[in-house]
């Protein structure tokens, strides 16, 4: 069993992420995991990620606020407890278009070829 207290969750940075802060809740710096890791992101108003593909499957769950997700062709606005899956190789962008902060949880598969997948 590996417990990570939110107050002790390690922060991390990822390229292409703007006006947001991220914490690792499980896996990577937060403890052992062979197939996935779990993180949370706090998006300031205007915070966003670049529109880029990821080699790994990703699932996002909005915990608070509102986030607009798109894959370059399709767009969806998610509120609390709404979720979205992006397939491996699918482009994705998350944007907080509101004037309030938003919090998103991310579950991401670990790329077997990258021990430090983000």
Backbone as CSV, one residue per row, in Angstrom:
resi,resn,N_x,N_y,N_z,CA_x,CA_y,CA_z,C_x,C_y,C_z
1,UNK,0.857,-1.183,0.000,0.000,0.000,0.000,0.893,1.232,0.000
2,UNK,0.539,2.209,-0.837,1.279,3.458,-0.896,0.297,4.614,-0.710
3,UNK,0.462,5.349,0.376,-0.411,6.479,0.686,0.341,7.770,0.372
4,UNK,-0.300,8.651,-0.364,0.243,9.990,-0.590,-0.755,10.988,-0.021
5,UNK,-0.339,11.729,0.964,-1.183,12.790,1.523,-1.124,13.985,0.592
6,UNK,-2.269,14.598,0.342,-2.320,15.727,-0.586,-1.328,16.813,-0.169
7,UNK,-1.210,17.057,1.113,-0.299,18.097,1.615,1.160,17.785,1.297
8,UNK,1.476,16.519,1.065,2.859,16.111,0.784,3.063,15.688,-0.667
9,UNK,2.043,15.831,-1.516,2.166,15.411,-2.913,3.241,16.239,-3.605
10,UNK,4.166,15.582,-4.316,5.245,16.327,-4.950,4.775,17.082,-6.196
11,UNK,5.197,18.337,-6.331,4.872,19.079,-7.554,5.723,18.590,-8.715
12,UNK,5.234,18.795,-9.922,6.027,18.476,-11.103,5.705,19.488,-12.185
13,UNK,6.554,19.566,-13.169,6.365,20.462,-14.306,6.348,19.625,-15.571
14,UNK,5.611,20.095,-16.549,5.553,19.418,-17.840,5.599,20.473,-18.930
15,UNK,6.290,20.185,-20.020,6.339,21.166,-21.105,4.956,21.408,-21.691
16,UNK,4.727,22.636,-22.150,3.463,22.957,-22.796,2.307,23.171,-21.850
17,UNK,2.575,23.352,-20.569,1.532,23.606,-19.574,1.736,25.029,-19.056
18,UNK,0.695,25.866,-19.130,0.821,27.294,-18.852,-0.204,27.751,-17.817
19,UNK,0.230,28.588,-16.887,-0.652,29.161,-15.858,-1.387,28.078,-15.076
20,UNK,-0.628,27.090,-14.646,-1.205,26.004,-13.873,-0.125,25.378,-13.004
21,UNK,-0.546,24.715,-11.941,0.388,23.955,-11.115,-0.113,22.528,-11.018
22,UNK,0.848,21.595,-10.902,0.519,20.181,-10.944,1.156,19.454,-9.771
23,UNK,0.425,18.470,-9.249,0.908,17.631,-8.150,0.757,16.174,-8.539
24,UNK,1.736,15.375,-8.178,1.688,13.930,-8.428,1.086,13.277,-7.182
25,UNK,0.013,12.500,-7.382,-0.656,11.837,-6.263,-0.241,10.379,-6.104
26,UNK,0.015,9.701,-7.214,0.484,8.308,-7.189,1.398,8.106,-8.394
27,UNK,2.340,7.197,-8.258,3.269,6.895,-9.345,4.347,7.945,-9.461
28,UNK,5.361,7.647,-10.293,6.482,8.562,-10.519,7.085,9.009,-9.180
29,UNK,7.172,10.312,-8.935,7.786,10.823,-7.698,6.972,10.492,-6.451
30,UNK,5.689,10.147,-6.627,4.803,9.902,-5.487,4.774,8.445,-5.044
31,UNK,5.499,7.568,-5.717,5.545,6.175,-5.287,5.448,5.216,-6.452
32,UNK,5.524,3.935,-6.145,5.584,2.917,-7.194,4.250,2.727,-7.917
33,UNK,4.354,2.497,-9.219,3.207,2.113,-10.038,3.768,1.577,-11.343
34,UNK,3.281,0.444,-11.777,3.835,-0.181,-12.971,3.066,0.165,-14.245
35,UNK,1.836,0.667,-14.142,1.029,0.866,-15.344,0.434,2.253,-15.502
36,UNK,0.360,3.036,-14.434,-0.282,4.338,-14.527,0.240,5.260,-13.445
37,UNK,-0.082,6.530,-13.585,0.144,7.470,-12.501,-1.046,8.406,-12.417
38,UNK,-1.173,9.061,-11.280,-2.320,9.903,-10.982,-1.824,11.259,-10.534
39,UNK,-2.406,12.304,-11.100,-2.011,13.651,-10.720,-3.207,14.569,-10.664
40,UNK,-2.972,15.757,-10.141,-3.995,16.784,-10.137,-3.380,18.075,-10.632
41,UNK,-4.181,18.845,-11.360,-3.725,20.113,-11.906,-4.676,21.212,-11.478
42,UNK,-4.087,22.335,-11.068,-4.855,23.529,-10.738,-4.632,24.542,-11.857
43,UNK,-5.703,24.863,-12.597,-5.644,25.795,-13.718,-6.107,27.171,-13.251
44,UNK,-5.265,28.165,-13.389,-5.698,29.538,-13.159,-6.588,29.967,-14.321
45,UNK,-7.365,31.051,-14.174,-8.099,31.568,-15.325,-7.127,31.803,-16.489
46,UNK,-7.478,31.300,-17.654,-6.598,31.394,-18.814,-5.557,30.304,-18.891
47,UNK,-5.431,29.489,-17.858,-4.461,28.391,-17.860,-4.804,27.381,-18.934
48,UNK,-3.769,26.791,-19.522,-4.025,25.858,-20.618,-2.814,24.975,-20.894
49,UNK,-3.065,23.948,-21.684,-1.987,23.123,-22.232,-1.934,23.374,-23.733
50,UNK,-0.786,23.110,-24.329,-0.660,23.189,-25.782,-1.424,22.031,-26.419
51,UNK,-1.830,22.204,-27.660,-2.492,21.137,-28.412,-1.411,20.219,-28.979
52,UNK,-1.177,19.111,-28.298,-0.155,18.153,-28.726,-0.646,16.731,-28.447
53,UNK,-0.203,15.782,-29.243,-0.544,14.381,-28.964,0.353,13.822,-27.865
54,UNK,-0.118,12.797,-27.227,0.659,12.066,-26.233,0.679,10.604,-26.642
55,UNK,1.799,9.924,-26.458,1.825,8.510,-26.823,0.986,7.637,-25.887
56,UNK,0.568,8.215,-24.744,-0.137,7.433,-23.721,-1.605,7.816,-23.623
57,UNK,-2.430,6.840,-23.299,-3.837,7.075,-23.002,-3.940,7.963,-21.761
58,UNK,-4.905,8.910,-21.777,-5.107,9.814,-20.642,-6.589,9.932,-20.347
59,UNK,-6.917,10.009,-19.061,-8.285,10.249,-18.623,-8.260,11.444,-17.685
60,UNK,-9.109,12.432,-17.972,-9.218,13.635,-17.157,-10.576,13.649,-16.470
61,UNK,-10.588,14.059,-15.192,-11.819,14.233,-14.429,-11.775,15.635,-13.831
62,UNK,-12.768,16.454,-14.148,-12.833,17.793,-13.561,-13.382,17.653,-12.145
63,UNK,-12.642,18.151,-11.180,-13.073,18.079,-9.785,-13.760,19.355,-9.335
64,UNK,-13.324,20.496,-9.892,-13.898,21.781,-9.504,-13.725,22.756,-10.658
65,UNK,-14.710,23.604,-10.863,-14.619,24.589,-11.930,-15.065,24.024,-13.261
66,UNK,-14.535,24.619,-14.334,-14.933,24.243,-15.688,-13.706,24.261,-16.593
67,UNK,-13.563,23.241,-17.407,-12.442,23.117,-18.331,-12.979,22.790,-19.715
68,UNK,-12.410,23.447,-20.724,-12.722,23.132,-22.110,-11.625,22.230,-22.642
69,UNK,-12.007,21.083,-23.183,-11.055,20.142,-23.767,-11.303,20.071,-25.257
70,UNK,-10.214,19.933,-26.020,-10.392,19.720,-27.450,-9.247,18.893,-27.999
71,UNK,-9.501,18.301,-29.156,-8.491,17.473,-29.815,-8.100,18.050,-31.180
72,UNK,-8.420,19.331,-31.382,-8.121,19.971,-32.643,-9.263,19.902,-33.633
73,UNK,-10.308,19.145,-33.328,-11.450,19.028,-34.222,-12.763,18.996,-33.475
74,UNK,-12.725,18.508,-32.266,-13.924,18.354,-31.435,-13.660,19.034,-30.102
75,UNK,-14.691,19.660,-29.514,-14.529,20.393,-28.259,-15.638,20.007,-27.291
76,UNK,-15.293,19.965,-26.002,-16.282,19.682,-24.961,-15.953,20.514,-23.730
77,UNK,-16.999,21.028,-23.073,-16.841,21.767,-21.827,-17.255,20.833,-20.704
78,UNK,-16.345,20.623,-19.744,-16.601,19.714,-18.636,-16.704,20.487,-17.324
79,UNK,-17.628,20.043,-16.485,-17.790,20.584,-15.145,-17.474,19.497,-14.126
80,UNK,-17.733,19.783,-12.841,-17.382,18.836,-11.783,-17.919,17.424,-12.039
81,UNK,-17.022,16.473,-11.915,-17.231,15.038,-12.034,-17.459,14.567,-13.474
82,UNK,-17.373,15.469,-14.457,-17.371,15.053,-15.856,-15.976,14.544,-16.193
83,UNK,-15.888,13.612,-17.143,-14.590,13.043,-17.509,-14.450,12.921,-19.015
84,UNK,-13.204,12.782,-19.449,-12.907,12.648,-20.866,-11.667,11.766,-21.027
85,UNK,-11.717,10.859,-21.988,-10.573,10.000,-22.316,-9.991,10.433,-23.652
86,UNK,-8.669,10.505,-23.709,-7.948,10.724,-24.953,-7.153,9.465,-25.251
87,UNK,-7.278,8.987,-26.483,-6.594,7.764,-26.910,-5.103,8.034,-27.105
88,UNK,-4.289,6.987,-27.062,-2.866,7.166,-27.365,-2.703,7.806,-28.742
89,UNK,-1.863,8.834,-28.829,-1.604,9.509,-30.083,-2.590,10.608,-30.442
90,UNK,-3.686,10.727,-29.696,-4.683,11.759,-29.972,-4.222,13.097,-29.388
91,UNK,-4.303,14.157,-30.186,-3.954,15.491,-29.681,-4.965,15.894,-28.614
92,UNK,-4.491,16.678,-27.642,-5.388,17.161,-26.605,-4.904,18.514,-26.098
93,UNK,-5.915,19.337,-25.747,-5.650,20.644,-25.143,-6.711,20.868,-24.075
94,UNK,-6.308,21.382,-22.937,-7.217,21.741,-21.860,-7.068,23.239,-21.633
95,UNK,-8.196,23.941,-21.457,-8.170,25.388,-21.277,-9.211,25.798,-20.239
96,UNK,-8.798,26.664,-19.327,-9.741,27.265,-18.393,-10.143,28.621,-18.966
97,UNK,-11.332,28.689,-19.540,-11.821,29.924,-20.158,-12.663,30.761,-19.201
98,UNK,-12.703,30.381,-17.937,-13.514,31.106,-16.963,-12.632,32.044,-16.139
99,UNK,-13.267,32.785,-15.240,-12.550,33.686,-14.335,-12.310,33.065,-12.970
100,UNK,-12.586,31.755,-12.843,-12.370,31.049,-11.579,-11.341,29.939,-11.795
101,UNK,-10.553,29.605,-10.774,-9.638,28.461,-10.895,-10.421,27.165,-11.110
102,UNK,-9.754,26.190,-11.702,-10.354,24.870,-11.931,-9.340,23.804,-11.516
103,UNK,-9.859,22.673,-11.046,-9.010,21.558,-10.632,-9.392,20.318,-11.423
104,UNK,-8.370,19.653,-11.968,-8.559,18.479,-12.812,-7.689,17.339,-12.308
105,UNK,-8.233,16.136,-12.271,-7.457,14.944,-11.951,-7.108,14.246,-13.257
106,UNK,-5.892,13.722,-13.323,-5.401,13.028,-14.507,-4.957,11.624,-14.125
107,UNK,-5.441,10.642,-14.886,-4.937,9.270,-14.802,-4.282,9.002,-16.140
108,UNK,-3.018,8.609,-16.102,-2.266,8.435,-17.336,-1.508,7.117,-17.311
109,UNK,-1.611,6.389,-18.403,-0.833,5.161,-18.541,0.648,5.510,-18.623
110,UNK,1.478,4.655,-18.111,2.919,4.834,-18.214,3.385,4.215,-19.523
111,UNK,4.056,5.019,-20.338,4.625,4.527,-21.594,5.748,3.563,-21.247
112,UNK,5.656,2.295,-21.657,6.691,1.318,-21.297,8.090,1.726,-21.742
113,UNK,8.176,2.570,-22.775,9.484,3.002,-23.254,10.015,4.237,-22.558
114,UNK,9.223,4.822,-21.630,9.628,6.045,-20.964,9.335,5.922,-19.478
115,UNK,10.363,5.778,-18.684,10.177,5.592,-17.250,9.759,6.890,-16.565
116,UNK,9.805,8.019,-17.277,9.424,9.299,-16.690,8.334,9.955,-17.535
117,UNK,7.364,9.155,-18.007,6.314,9.651,-18.893,5.499,10.727,-18.188
118,UNK,5.165,11.771,-18.930,4.310,12.828,-18.413,3.214,13.056,-19.411
